[in-house]
Amino acid sequence: MRGGVRTIAARLSSLESERPVCAQLIAGALYAVSIFVLLVSHMGHGWGFVDLRVYELSGAAVRAGAHLYALRFPGALAFTYPPFAALLLAGFTLPANALLEPLVTAVNLLLLALMFSFTLRLDCRRPVSPTPSPRRSRLALALVLAAAAVWLEPVWTALRYGQVDLILVTLIVWDLSRADEARFKGVGVGLAAALKLTPAIFIVYLLFTRRTRAALVALASFAATFAIAYLALPGDSREYWGGAFAEPNRVGRIENAANQSLRGALARLLHTTDVSHLWLLVAAVVAVVGMALAVAAARRGDDARGFALCALTGLLVSPISWSHHWVLAVPAVLLLALAARRRRALAALLACALAAVLAYAHVIWWVPIDHPLHSELHLNALQLVFADAYVLLAFATIALAALLAARAAIARAAASASLRSSLEAGLQ
């Protein structure tokens, strides 16, 4: 199924011009078959919806007026999202378990297709772009991509945990794919940051790319959710913003191989969780370099590359980036692959293919995780490669982008110097 996606996509492209509805129906059927096969396979069994249980219990705690951020749920899990997210959960977790799990899964699967549709629209926001593809064409291809993506480890993990990541990514990509003149551009980024703090990096991205109005809309949206949550949950709001959001022990073991952040990778590499100072230094460098590259790409009009680099930077520098958070990297890798294909950059295309293969292989689960007799602080060299796969690929992508940008800058400087020498020689 996975190997034939490219052929099917090509066939759909030819069908689209002649029978657009037929192409959509075929793509939809393919997506339905892929979902069915996933659910009946071994990968569709044992979905504990761990995070959905936390959302459900958190919503019940808010409705009961309990002290939310002092609670510990089964598995010693804590609620780590901003108070506004808790306020929403109080209303959206009312259905019984029998209805809630399939409902959340269905919504996530719908959002996955929408995410790809908006990603393809974002791909058109580049310096030399053809006429934007029709919505019908994007939808058919998005369904094909979604059919392939349900097998990716970050997507599969988000589905089986009942996570909110697909909501966040869809909000972000929808917002950034809109025209800069669009009314209330920035509201999607602001709402995503209000539900989980890590998307706030895109507010910085909007500001530095001189989309001041969109950045202000995002900030205003975030501020509005802050005010609403503070009025409704004053005690929880004071505790969260008073320091609970920064408590490292609330989010789990940083050395867990499912934590694909620089901090987690450093802990596993150095065999110690005491890496805060080194992590802050490395993360600061990566944040500056990654954001500078993302902003430079966006200012050249290449919003697709800008989004991709900003997304990877945010995932790396976040204190915790669980593997399901890397759903954000799925549209990023797709956009980088499309750009590499247009440039016929074989090495970049192979790198994107490698990222997909590792995600399909669920390589980070090849090492013991939460095993009573093993610890991720004692992995050998090969296990470290598996355990840090996402981090290594993202870090290499940003490093390569920095190298290419430096080479381009040197080439421009050399050309400018040569031109200046020629002019001076001509004047003499």
Stockholm file with secondary structure:
# STOCKHOLM 1.0

chainA/1-428         MRGGVRTIAARLSSLESERPVCAQLIAGALYAVSIFVLLVSHMGHGWGFVDLRVYELSGAAVRAGAHLYALRFPGALAFTYPPFAALLLAGFTLPANALLEPLVTAVNLLLLALMFSFTLRLDCRRPVSPTPSPRRSRLALALVLAAAAVWLEPVWTALRYGQVDLILVTLIVWDLSRADEARFKGVGVGLAAALKLTPAIFIVYLLFTRRTRAALVALASFAATFAIAYLALPGDSREYWGGAFAEPNRVGRIENAANQSLRGALARLLHTTDVSHLWLLVAAVVAVVGMALAVAAARRGDDARGFALCALTGLLVSPISWSHHWVLAVPAVLLLALAARRRRALAALLACALAAVLAYAHVIWWVPIDHPLHSELHLNALQLVFADAYVLLAFATIALAALLAARAAIARAAASASLRSSLEAGLQ
#=GR chainA/1-428 SS CCTTHHHHHHHHHHHHHHCHHHHHHHHHHHHHHHHHHHHHSGGGSCCCCHHHHHHHHHHHHHHHTCCGGGCCBTTTBCCCSCHHHHHHHHHHSCSCHHHHHHHHHHHHHHHHHHHHHHHHHHHTCSSSCCSCCCHHHHHHHHHHHHHHHTTSHHHHHHHHHTCSHHHHHHHHHHHHHSCTTSTTTTHHHHHHHHHSSGGGHHHHHHHHTTCHHHHHHHHHHHHHHHHHHHHHCHHHHHHHHTTGGGCGGGSCCTTCTTBCSHHHHHHHHHTCSCCHHHHHHHHHHHHHHHHHHHHHHHHTTCHHHHHHHHHHHHHHHSSCCBGGGGGGHHHHHHHHHHHHHHHTCHHHHHHHHHHHHHHHTTGGGGSCSSCTTCCGGGCCHHHHHHHTHHHHHHHHHHHHHHHHHHHHHHHHHHHHHHHHHHHHHHHC
#=GC SS_cons         CCTTHHHHHHHHHHHHHHCHHHHHHHHHHHHHHHHHHHHHSGGGSCCCCHHHHHHHHHHHHHHHTCCGGGCCBTTTBCCCSCHHHHHHHHHHSCSCHHHHHHHHHHHHHHHHHHHHHHHHHHHTCSSSCCSCCCHHHHHHHHHHHHHHHTTSHHHHHHHHHTCSHHHHHHHHHHHHHSCTTSTTTTHHHHHHHHHSSGGGHHHHHHHHTTCHHHHHHHHHHHHHHHHHHHHHCHHHHHHHHTTGGGCGGGSCCTTCTTBCSHHHHHHHHHTCSCCHHHHHHHHHHHHHHHHHHHHHHHHTTCHHHHHHHHHHHHHHHSSCCBGGGGGGHHHHHHHHHHHHHHHTCHHHHHHHHHHHHHHHTTGGGGSCSSCTTCCGGGCCHHHHHHHTHHHHHHHHHHHHHHHHHHHHHHHHHHHHHHHHHHHHHHHC
//
